Amino acid sequence: MSLPPDIILRHAQKPVPRYTSYPTAPHFHAGVGTNAYREWLQELPRDASLSLYLHVPFCDTLCWFCGCHTKITQRYAPVAEYLSALMREVETVAALVPAGARVTQIHWGGGSPTILSADDTRRLMERIASRFRLADGHEFAVEVDPRGMDNERIDALAECGLTRVSIGVQDFDPEVQKAINRVQTVEETRRVVDRFRDHGVGSLNIDAIYGLPGQHGPQLKRTLEEVTRLEPDRIALFGYAHVPWMKRHQSMIPTEALPGVVERHAQAEMAAYWLGLDGYERVGIDHFARSEDVLAAAAREGRLQRNFQGYTVDPSDALIGLGASAIGKLPGGHVQNEPAIAGYQRAIAEQGLAAVRGIAFSAEDRMRGEVIERLMCDLAFDAEALGQRFGEAFAPLADSARAIIADDEDGFVEPTPHGFAVTDRGRPFLRAIAAHFDAYLATRPNGHSLAV
């Protein structure tokens, strides 16, 4: 949807969080550490459903756009040493959660978790399966870098019960690839996709990015055409977050090579329009899914969730983060492991856990977090439903919603009987709308990426 540049500029240049959590990570503190984490794990319901996220913070090449916690290595020894610590953390956490807890979701991310050898892939999954109680029909998803991915590692993941593969593409244009130091052909990507499908892996997600250096609308459209030829069930189309003050290697990308916010908005809206024509339903701000996919169904039915992996249908009682820098969400609050690999390994060797920061939820945090998550997932604010749940404490948030409606000059929201709904014009600025309910943002306003 085309908007006047002045409207885009007015709303898009304010840094706001991506709201994969609330409170967001910049507000975590050292007052929550291993002791609190241990208690929160032990206090989980006896029949809790669990989601496990395992972080493998290694890659063999450095992508200049990357915002992840990762380390570049050409040797396998550091990976093997890290894996030993990770498996010990798996044992520690599994011994702390109630015996009746069941794992319904497993996700390996990075870095590049496919840097693990085939044998170590099997060993890690065997450790998880032997220590945790896996629910029947559990999901197992892995982020895959197809560059140099051999058949042995693909076969090992399939043997471990992989149900969803998430392939990083970013952009297929050679000049854009050169500008981000990630050269990856369509052919090698298709080979990996086909191999997984030959093994019966039933669900495919492709990650792509807009707003990259030297990227223009026609290039992005050609990339998406190649992506859709791979017939993924889901496409995650993220806006590049240029934060060189946080990720120093991003300084390899000149700021002047990046498209401006008006062009970024045009790229995102062009992509959404084109993917819609190709049969993908828009989910939230940056995901697209075939209508028959469970993610699209959840969005239609108001069951969509949002966590540190983005949009999901995972309703687990707790998301447990394992590995260096991994973040978890439990009923008591958020907790994050030591980001430095050496520090993480040392903490695991000494204590079996490596939590170094987090935040305990207050009643207000839970209320505001629910409002923000429903906005990010449903694109709507329902004062009646939320007010019934939270009572008198909800009144200030209802006032904020009324102010949003009253101050809206650009058609971003429309009133409903009990609140408001975000319009198609407003969807690209959903994070900025959600930020009105963030009580912490004013204390650290500049640690985030652009709103579009």
C-alpha positions, 0 to 999 in steps of 0.5 A: 500500500503506497503512503505519502513519504512524509507519513512514512518518515514521521513514523518509521524512523523511531527505533522500537523493539521487535517485541518478541518479549516483554519486557524486552531484553535491554531491560534484563538485569543481573539481579536475576541469575542462576538461583532464581532460574533454578527456583523457576524451573522447579516451580513449573507445573507438574504436567507442564508443556515445555519448548526447548531452544538450543543455541549453537553459536558458531558459523564458518563464515561471517555474514555482515548483516548478522545480528545473532550471537555467533563466533566464526571458526574454521576448526571443529574443536571449539564446537565439540568443546561447546557441545559438551557444555551444552549437553551438561546443561541439558542434563541439569535443566532436565533434572530440575523440571518436574518429572511429568513435564513434556517437551512439545517443541524443540528448536535449534538455532544459531549461529549455524546449528548445522555446523555440528557433525552428523554424529554430534547431531545424533548425540545431542538429540539422543541426550535431549530424548534420554533426559526429557520426556518428549510428547508424542507428535512433538515438533523438531525444527532446525535452522539450516545454512545450505552452503556446504551442507552435506548429505550426512548431516541432512540424513542425521537430522532426518533420523533425529525426527526433524519435522520443520527445516528453516533455510536461510536465504536472505537474497539471491541477487549476486551483488547483494550477496557480495555486499553482505558477504553471503554467497549462496546459489539457488542450485545449492539451496534447492539441492538441500531442500530436495534432500530434506523432502526426500527424507519426508521432512514435511514443513519448509520455512525460508528466511529472506530479508529486505532493506539490505545494502544495494537492494532494490524492489526488482531484485527483492521480487526476483529473490521472492520468485526463486523462493516461492519456486521452492514451495515453502509452507512459510516465508519469514521476511525480516527487515534488516536491522542495522545496529553496528553499535551493537554488532561491530561487524555490521560496520562492514556495510556502509550506511549510505549503501542501505535503502532509506526508510521510504524504500524499505517500506516500499520493499516490504509492501511490494513483497507482501502484495506479491506473496499474497498473489502467490497464495501466502497469507500475511501473518503479523508483521513479517511472516507469510504462510500458505492458508493450510499451514497451522501458522496461518490457521492460528492467525485467523483463529486468534491462537497465534503466539509470539516469542523469541523465535518470532511467530509460533503456534507454541502454547507451552508453559515455558520456553527454556533457552539452552546454550550461550546467550539463549533466552528463556521465558518461564511463568516467573520471568525471563532469563538469559544465559551468559553470552560469551562462549568461554564464560558460558562453558565455565559457568556450566562446568561450575554450576550446571547452569549459566543464567546471568541476567533476566527479569522477574515479571510484575503483575503490570508486566504480565498485563502489558505483555499480554496487550502487546502480544495480542496486538502483534498477533491479532492486530487488535486491542480488545478492552472488554476481554482484557479488562475482564481478565485484569480488572481495575489495573487495566484502566490506564491501558484502556486510556492509552488505547483511547489516546491512540484512536484520538491521535490517529491522523493517518488511518493506522487504526479503526475503532471497534466496539471494545477498542481498535483494530490496526488497518492495512495502512497501519500494519507496517507500523505495528511495532510503533503502535505496540510501543505505546503500551511499553512502560520501559521504552522511555528509559532506554529508547535508542537500542533498537532497529527502525520501526519499518 
